[in-house]
């Protein structure tokens, strides 16, 4: 075995012995690093899990689909909200005009929402999303798949029939062990026949996607009134067609609303990218705030390591003198204390990674917010903790290496 390797193993053994002999002090020294790494791993795991989840499931609109609504998806202030309230409602007349004039639009539908209680017999559910839709809306955006039954038809829409499609949650709560098709439920004060059962989609960020009832939009307007804004949903055949269709829709709506060239749009477009950007803006601030907090914890942990190492150098001055007297070089002493600092921070990082992973899994199990551990983030966390230990251990290690052997041997410590 080479001489350098012997010194390394000896330094490693002495560092571990020192840590074991002062367990409470070691734990308190590790605490700052543990908290910092724990926070980084937990936050990064949840954010990465959310990212992959959002990009695959959260977007309501398909890659070639978009929607037009009265309100923007992001309202930055009360003044902005008040300004948007003054906008004209989007109406079924606007829908008819777009169907006639938008040549790039393959399918154009519309929807409008309300929240109502739904009842069957003695069972009831509060706050069910009741959506009035056109006959083509199940083909636009996140396509509605049926487990059983049929879709709403153009005839249902034209005749304002009292028929509906229910989500899996509604079926499970109102019809446990029963086939809901052909049965009549009460939506608000009106009775509707169930003609379709939607396929179960599950939850997004803890919110159910199956707590809904779809009814013909004409029936919706008859019950809840037509003086309300609608959302116009558009499907196109390709990404290029979608961009062209958006410009055509903008031109038609601006013309109908008599907007001059210097006036902004008084309506808003929504695409899959809109929701992804909204998600990014909502989570980026939290992400960087948590990283900043964990970085401060790591900094504090590094300072604690430096102070403890300085105390350790003082306590072991005579030991250092003896090592130098029997031939240890200054770089050997330096290596001994740097190894001890790296072990402290590395051990803290390892414990922080384990606890961070546990916390991320607990969050997933209790809130349905997905999490995913990226091996790269684990490696970065370990390297960061080791670098913190080496950086803040450098000063006390250098101080120990520069001790005068004679004065060190005379020490009473």
HELIX and SHEET records of a PDB file:
HELIX    1   1 UNK A    3  UNK A   21  1                                  19    
HELIX    2   2 UNK A   23  UNK A   53  1                                  31    
HELIX    3   3 UNK A   54  UNK A   58  3                                   5    
HELIX    4   4 UNK A   78  UNK A   85  1                                   8    
HELIX    5   5 UNK A   92  UNK A  101  1                                  10    
HELIX    6   6 UNK A  137  UNK A  139  5                                   3    
HELIX    7   7 UNK A  154  UNK A  158  1                                   5    
HELIX    8   8 UNK A  168  UNK A  174  1                                   7    
HELIX    9   9 UNK A  217  UNK A  224  1                                   8    
HELIX   10  10 UNK A  239  UNK A  256  1                                  18    
HELIX   11  11 UNK A  272  UNK A  315  1                                  44    
HELIX   12  12 UNK A  317  UNK A  325  1                                   9    
HELIX   13  13 UNK A  330  UNK A  367  1                                  38    
HELIX   14  14 UNK A  375  UNK A  401  1                                  27    
HELIX   15  15 UNK A  405  UNK A  409  1                                   5    
SHEET    1   A 9 UNK A 146  UNK A 149  0                                        
SHEET    2   A 9 UNK A 190  UNK A 198 -1                                        
SHEET    3   A 9 UNK A 163  UNK A 166  1                                        
SHEET    4   A 9 UNK A 212  UNK A 216 -1                                        
SHEET    5   A 9 UNK A 123  UNK A 133  1                                        
SHEET    6   A 9 UNK A 107  UNK A 120 -1                                        
SHEET    7   A 9 UNK A 231  UNK A 235 -1                                        
SHEET    8   A 9 UNK A  65  UNK A  69 -1                                        
SHEET    9   A 9 UNK A 268  UNK A 270 -1                                        
SHEET    1   B 7 UNK A 146  UNK A 149  0                                        
SHEET    2   B 7 UNK A 190  UNK A 198 -1                                        
SHEET    3   B 7 UNK A 163  UNK A 166  1                                        
SHEET    4   B 7 UNK A 212  UNK A 216 -1                                        
SHEET    5   B 7 UNK A 123  UNK A 133  1                                        
SHEET    6   B 7 UNK A 107  UNK A 120 -1                                        
SHEET    7   B 7 UNK A 184  UNK A 187 -1                                        
SHEET    1   C 2 UNK A 203  UNK A 204  0                                        
SHEET    2   C 2 UNK A 207  UNK A 208 -1                                        
END                                                                             
